[in-house]
Structures are given as structure tokens and as C-alpha cells.
Amino acid sequence: MVKVSEHLENAIKFYEIGVSEYEDGKRKGNLILMREGCEKIFHAYIEACSALIQKNGLPEPESHGGRAAILSKLGEKSLVEIGRDAFVYLHKYAYYDSEILLEEVDYSIKKVGKAINYIQRKVTKA
């Protein structure tokens, strides 16, 4: 089983690589790089939430809906909202549908970064 600290490390790495790919793709007009970056950033959110969920002694969910339900039970409404937006704009539209809605994607990327920082503080403080 992956440890809490490993989930956090993975989240940070996925986020950094994802942002780099997304920004590089944006500069070059390379849709594939942008899509890959968005998917990595979405996965960074998943990894960070897994750290928080595991730190609270709960099993990692097997679905996105399960993750949202657990985060809701933990009182993490803002993380649920960030996850919903990341799922829609980074995972579904950008990655699967090849539709990059720049304003929404950029906003979601920033929110995922803030979520990772929040989770990191919360997990290491506990």
C-alpha cells in the first residue's frame, strides 16, 4: 500500500510535471502536451486527496464519486468542488475530449495547486 507521504510526493511531482507540460504545450500550440499536462494535474489532485483520506484512516475510494463522498464526510466541501472542476475541465474536456477551455483550465490548475498545498499542511500538521 502506498504511504501518505508517497501520495503527497506523487501529487507534487505530477503537478509540477503537468504544469510544465501544459505551459510548454500552450507556448508551442501543441494540444497533445496541453492534454497530457491537464491529465497529470488531475492525477495530482487524486494523489493529494488519497493522502488526506488515508491519513484519516479511511480506505482509498475506487471511483471519483466515492472520493467526493468521503471528502464530503470529512467536511472538505472546497476539495469536492475543486475536484469536480478538475474532473470536468482537466480530465474530461481537456484530456478526453481534446477541448481546452483556457480560462477554466487555468483556474482549475491554480485551484488544484492550492488544494495540494492545503492538504500537505493538513496532513503534516496532524
C-alpha positions as CSV (number, residue, x, y, z in Angstrom):
1,M,0.0,0.0,0.0
2,V,1.2,3.5,-0.8
3,K,2.1,5.6,2.2
4,V,0.6,9.0,2.9
5,S,4.0,10.7,2.3
6,E,4.3,8.9,-1.0
7,H,0.9,10.1,-2.1
8,L,2.0,13.7,-1.3
9,E,5.3,13.3,-3.1
10,N,3.5,11.9,-6.2
11,A,0.9,14.7,-6.1
12,I,3.7,17.3,-6.1
13,K,5.6,15.6,-8.9
14,F,2.5,15.1,-11.0
15,Y,1.5,18.7,-10.5
16,E,5.0,20.1,-11.4
17,I,5.3,18.0,-14.5
18,G,1.7,18.6,-15.5
19,V,2.1,22.4,-15.3
20,S,5.3,22.3,-17.2
21,E,3.8,20.2,-20.0
22,Y,0.7,22.3,-20.1
23,E,2.6,25.6,-20.3
24,D,5.0,24.2,-22.8
25,G,2.2,23.0,-24.9
26,K,0.4,26.3,-24.7
27,R,3.6,28.2,-25.9
28,K,4.1,25.7,-28.8
29,G,0.4,25.4,-29.7
30,N,0.8,21.6,-29.0
31,L,-2.6,20.2,-28.0
32,I,-1.2,16.8,-27.0
33,L,1.2,18.4,-24.5
34,M,-1.6,20.5,-23.1
35,R,-3.8,17.5,-22.8
36,E,-1.2,15.4,-21.1
37,G,-0.4,18.2,-18.7
38,C,-4.0,18.5,-17.7
39,E,-4.3,14.8,-17.0
40,K,-1.2,14.8,-14.8
41,I,-2.6,17.8,-12.9
42,F,-5.9,16.0,-12.4
43,H,-4.0,12.9,-11.2
44,A,-2.0,15.2,-8.8
45,Y,-5.4,16.1,-7.2
46,I,-6.3,12.4,-6.9
47,E,-2.9,11.6,-5.2
48,A,-3.3,14.5,-2.7
49,C,-6.8,13.5,-1.8
50,S,-5.7,9.9,-1.3
51,A,-3.1,11.2,1.2
52,L,-5.8,13.1,3.1
53,I,-8.2,10.2,3.0
54,Q,-5.6,7.7,4.1
55,K,-4.4,10.0,6.9
56,N,-7.9,10.0,8.3
57,G,-7.8,6.2,8.4
58,L,-10.2,5.6,5.6
59,P,-9.8,3.3,2.6
60,E,-8.9,4.9,-0.8
61,P,-12.1,5.1,-2.9
62,E,-12.4,3.2,-6.1
63,S,-14.3,5.9,-8.0
64,H,-14.4,9.7,-8.4
65,G,-17.8,9.7,-6.9
66,G,-16.6,7.7,-3.9
67,R,-13.8,10.2,-3.4
68,A,-16.2,13.1,-3.4
69,A,-18.4,11.3,-0.9
70,I,-15.5,10.6,1.5
71,L,-14.3,14.2,1.2
72,S,-17.8,15.4,2.0
73,K,-18.0,13.2,5.1
74,L,-14.6,14.7,6.2
75,G,-16.1,18.2,5.8
76,E,-13.9,19.1,2.9
77,K,-16.5,20.8,0.7
78,S,-14.0,23.0,-1.1
79,L,-11.9,20.0,-2.1
80,V,-15.0,18.4,-3.5
81,E,-15.7,21.5,-5.6
82,I,-12.1,21.7,-6.8
83,G,-12.2,18.0,-7.7
84,R,-15.5,18.5,-9.6
85,D,-14.0,21.3,-11.7
86,A,-10.7,19.4,-12.2
87,F,-12.7,16.3,-13.3
88,V,-14.7,18.3,-15.8
89,Y,-12.2,20.8,-17.2
90,L,-8.9,18.9,-16.9
91,H,-9.8,15.2,-17.1
92,K,-13.0,15.1,-19.3
93,Y,-12.9,18.1,-21.6
94,A,-9.2,18.7,-21.9
95,Y,-7.8,15.2,-21.8
96,Y,-10.6,13.0,-23.2
97,D,-12.5,15.5,-25.4
98,S,-9.4,17.5,-26.6
99,E,-11.3,20.7,-25.7
100,I,-9.2,23.1,-23.8
101,L,-11.3,25.9,-22.3
102,L,-8.3,28.1,-21.4
103,E,-9.9,30.3,-18.7
104,E,-11.5,27.3,-16.9
105,V,-8.4,25.1,-17.3
106,D,-6.1,27.8,-16.0
107,Y,-8.4,28.5,-13.0
108,S,-8.7,24.8,-12.2
109,I,-4.9,24.3,-12.4
110,K,-4.4,27.1,-9.8
111,K,-7.1,25.6,-7.5
112,V,-5.5,22.1,-7.7
113,G,-2.2,23.7,-6.7
114,K,-3.8,25.4,-3.7
115,A,-5.6,22.1,-2.8
116,I,-2.3,20.3,-2.8
117,N,-0.7,22.9,-0.5
118,Y,-3.7,22.8,1.8
119,I,-3.7,19.0,2.0
120,Q,0.1,19.0,2.6
121,R,-0.3,21.4,5.5
122,K,-3.2,19.5,6.9
123,V,-1.6,16.1,6.7
124,T,1.8,17.1,8.0
125,K,0.2,19.0,10.9
126,A,-2.0,16.1,12.0
